[in-house]
């Protein structure tokens, strides 16, 4: 495997202007590069992403798109660095070729566009698996503090103040894994890929996001089999309708010690007497 030398942040010069003064300054800013995801020699997607955890991104994308069913479906992987970006090369097991062709697409556009270049409008609203009740129950304290726990796992955000993160919260409220990226979809794909590679069961906890909850994030959550999706920001109405049908609990505005629940509330214990 070729190890890329690019870093997810860079120090850039500028001019800091205030009401009564100005000064030269240097600021650490997040970087982004084009990342081509190449499956068995065919480029399926090109996206702008933070140049870190590319293996996780590739695996998570492949899982979210239904190209693979498990991380074990990828026989080999490497990252090739080019002057213009990175190329993530995956070689799949022979029996995954049919799924690869079924989900073939090309995306080339700005970060956050989860539907660019999709083959058909029907694929944008493809049927999702229904996430079963795994017996997961989270306390109100765990959900209310989820954003704070994720914030403690965001070193790139601490450097730059300008990245998204996705984290996995276990039943006991601990954030056990987190990934960052300039794009919210990429951050969740990286988390899903990292969990698959580590053998973590998404059904035994919740995904925590720093961003608005969109349809694409709910889709990724359902395909990963995660029953609870929490964000410090708002959901869209379309995302809530999709989550309701997919059996996913949505908790939003999880900050300042509180949160809103919009779908399948039984997984979160809301009574104060039960949440100590």
C-alpha positions in Angstrom: 0.0 0.0 0.0 1.2 3.5 -0.9 1.0 5.8 2.1 -0.1 9.3 1.1 2.0 12.2 2.4 -0.8 14.7 2.4 -2.0 16.1 5.7 -5.6 17.0 6.7 -4.6 20.6 7.7 -2.3 23.3 6.5 -1.0 26.6 7.8 -2.0 29.5 5.5 -1.1 33.2 5.6 -3.7 36.0 5.5 -4.6 39.4 6.7 -6.7 39.7 9.9 -8.9 42.8 9.8 -10.6 44.2 12.8 -12.6 47.4 13.5 -9.6 49.6 14.3 -6.6 47.5 13.2 -5.2 44.9 10.8 -2.3 42.4 11.0 -0.6 39.7 9.0 -1.4 36.3 10.4 -1.1 32.5 9.9 -4.1 30.2 10.4 -4.4 26.4 10.4 -7.1 25.4 7.9 -8.6 22.1 6.9 -7.4 20.7 3.6 -9.3 18.7 1.0 -8.2 16.8 -2.1 -10.0 14.9 -4.9 -10.3 11.2 -3.9 -11.1 8.7 -6.7 -12.7 5.5 -5.5 -11.7 2.8 -8.0 -13.2 -0.7 -7.8 -11.7 -3.5 -9.9 -10.1 -0.9 -12.2 -13.3 1.2 -12.6 -13.7 4.6 -11.1 -17.2 4.8 -9.4 -16.8 8.1 -7.5 -14.7 11.1 -7.3 -15.2 13.3 -4.2 -13.5 16.0 -2.3 -12.4 14.7 1.1 -10.0 15.2 3.9 -6.8 13.2 3.1 -6.9 11.0 6.2 -8.5 7.6 6.9 -8.9 6.9 3.2 -9.1 3.2 3.7 -12.1 3.7 6.1 -13.7 6.1 3.6 -13.4 3.6 0.8 -14.8 0.7 2.8 -17.6 2.8 4.3 -18.6 4.1 0.8 -18.7 0.6 -0.6 -20.9 -0.6 2.3 -23.2 2.3 2.1 -23.6 1.9 -1.7 -24.3 -1.8 -1.4 -21.1 -2.7 -3.4 -19.9 -5.0 -0.6 -21.7 -6.7 2.3 -18.7 -6.9 4.7 -15.2 -5.5 4.8 -14.1 -9.0 4.0 -15.5 -8.6 0.4 -12.4 -6.5 -0.3 -9.5 -8.7 -1.2 -6.9 -6.0 -1.6 -6.5 -2.2 -1.1 -4.0 0.5 -1.8 -3.8 4.3 -2.0 -1.9 5.9 -4.9 -0.9 9.5 -4.6 -1.0 11.7 -7.7 -0.1 15.4 -8.2 -3.9 16.2 -8.4 -5.2 13.9 -5.6 -5.5 10.4 -4.2 -6.7 7.2 -5.8 -8.2 4.5 -3.5 -8.0 1.2 -5.3 -10.1 -1.7 -4.1 -10.1 -5.2 -5.5 -13.3 -7.2 -4.7 -14.1 -10.9 -4.4 -15.4 -12.3 -7.7 -18.9 -12.8 -6.4 -19.3 -9.1 -5.7 -19.1 -8.1 -9.4 -22.9 -8.2 -9.9 -23.5 -5.8 -7.0 -20.7 -3.6 -8.3 -22.4 -3.2 -11.7 -25.8 -2.6 -10.1 -24.6 0.4 -8.1 -22.3 1.8 -10.8 -22.3 5.5 -10.7 -19.9 8.5 -11.1 -19.9 11.4 -8.8 -17.8 14.5 -9.4 -18.8 17.6 -7.6 -18.6 19.5 -4.3 -18.4 17.9 -0.9 -21.9 17.1 0.6 -23.6 16.3 -2.7 -24.7 12.7 -2.1 -26.7 12.4 -5.3 -24.4 13.8 -8.0 -24.4 11.8 -11.2 -26.7 9.1 -10.0 -27.9 6.8 -12.7 -31.6 7.2 -12.0 -34.0 9.1 -9.7 -35.2 5.7 -8.5 -31.8 4.9 -7.1 -32.0 8.1 -5.0 -34.9 6.7 -3.1 -34.0 3.1 -3.2 -35.7 0.8 -0.6 -34.0 0.6 2.7 -33.7 -2.3 5.1 -35.9 -1.8 8.3 -33.6 -1.5 11.3 -34.9 -4.0 13.9 -35.3 -3.4 17.6 -32.1 -4.8 19.1 -33.1 -4.0 22.6 -30.9 -0.9 22.7 -32.0 1.6 25.3 -30.1 4.9 25.9 -30.5 7.2 28.8 -31.4 10.8 28.3 -28.1 11.8 29.9 -26.1 9.8 27.3 -28.0 11.4 24.4 -27.8 14.9 25.8 -24.0 14.6 26.4 -23.3 12.8 23.1 -22.2 16.0 21.4 -19.8 16.8 24.1 -18.3 13.3 24.0 -17.9 13.6 20.2 -16.3 17.1 20.6 -13.6 15.5 22.7 -12.7 13.2 19.8 -12.2 15.9 17.1 -8.6 16.9 16.9 -8.9 18.3 13.4 -11.8 20.5 14.5 -9.7 21.7 17.4 -7.0 22.7 14.9 -9.2 24.3 12.3 -12.7 24.9 13.7 -14.1 23.8 10.3 -14.7 20.1 10.0 -17.5 17.6 10.6 -17.4 14.5 12.7 -19.3 11.2 13.1 -19.0 9.1 16.2 -20.3 5.8 17.5 -21.7 5.8 21.0 -22.0 2.5 22.9 -24.8 1.6 25.2 -23.0 3.0 28.2 -22.7 6.5 26.5 -19.0 6.3 25.6 -17.9 7.5 22.2 -15.8 4.5 21.2 -14.9 5.5 17.7 -14.9 8.8 15.7 -13.9 10.1 12.3 -13.6 13.6 10.9 -13.8 15.1 7.4 -14.6 18.3 5.6 -17.8 16.6 4.4 -20.5 15.1 6.7 -21.2 12.2 4.3 -17.5 11.4 4.2 -17.2 11.5 8.0 -20.0 9.0 8.3 -18.6 6.7 5.6 -15.2 6.8 7.3 -16.9 5.8 10.6 -18.8 3.0 9.0 -15.7 1.7 7.3 -13.6 2.0 10.5 -16.3 0.0 12.4 -16.5 -2.7 9.8 -12.7 -3.1 9.8 -12.8 -3.2 13.6 -15.7 -5.7 13.7 -18.0 -3.3 15.7 -21.7 -4.0 15.5 -23.6 -0.8 14.6 -26.8 -2.3 16.0 -25.5 -2.0 19.5 -25.2 1.8 19.7 -25.9 5.2 18.1 -24.3 7.3 15.4 -23.6 10.8 16.5 -23.2 13.6 13.9 -22.1 17.3 14.1 -24.1 18.2 11.1 -27.7 18.6 9.7 -29.3 15.2 9.3 -30.2 14.6 5.6 -31.8 11.8 3.7 -28.3 10.5 2.7 -27.2 10.2 6.3 -30.4 8.3 7.2 -29.8 6.0 4.3 -26.3 5.2 5.4 -27.5 4.6 9.0 -30.2 2.2 7.8 -27.8 0.2 5.6 -25.3 0.0 8.4 -28.0 -1.3 10.7 -27.7 1.5 13.3 -30.9 2.0 15.2 -30.3 5.6 16.6 -29.0 8.7 14.8 -28.2 11.7 16.9 -27.1 15.2 15.9 -26.3 18.5 17.5 -28.1 20.1 14.5 -31.5 19.8 12.8 -32.9 17.0 10.6 -34.7 17.7 7.3 -38.4 16.8 7.1 -37.6 14.3 4.3 -34.9 12.6 6.5 -37.5 12.2 9.3 -40.0 10.6 7.0 -37.4 8.2 5.8 -36.2 7.4 9.4 -39.8 6.7 10.5 -40.2 4.2 7.7 -36.8 2.6 8.3 -37.3 2.2 12.1 -34.6 4.6 13.1 -34.7 6.8 16.2 -33.8 10.4 15.4 -32.6 12.7 18.2 -31.7 16.3 17.1 -30.5 19.5 18.7 -28.6 17.4 21.3 -26.8 20.2 23.1 -27.1 22.3 26.2 -28.3 19.3 28.2 -31.3 18.6 26.0 -32.5 17.2 22.7 -35.6 16.6 20.5 -36.9 13.2 19.5 -38.7 12.9 16.2 -39.0 9.2 15.5 -39.2 5.9 17.4 -38.7 7.4 20.9 -38.8 4.1 22.8 -35.1 3.6 22.4 -34.3 6.6 24.6 -35.3 6.6 28.3 -36.7 10.1 28.8 -38.1 10.0 32.3 -35.9 11.9 34.7 -36.3 9.3 37.4 -35.0 6.6 35.1 -32.0 8.5 33.7 -29.8 8.9 36.7 
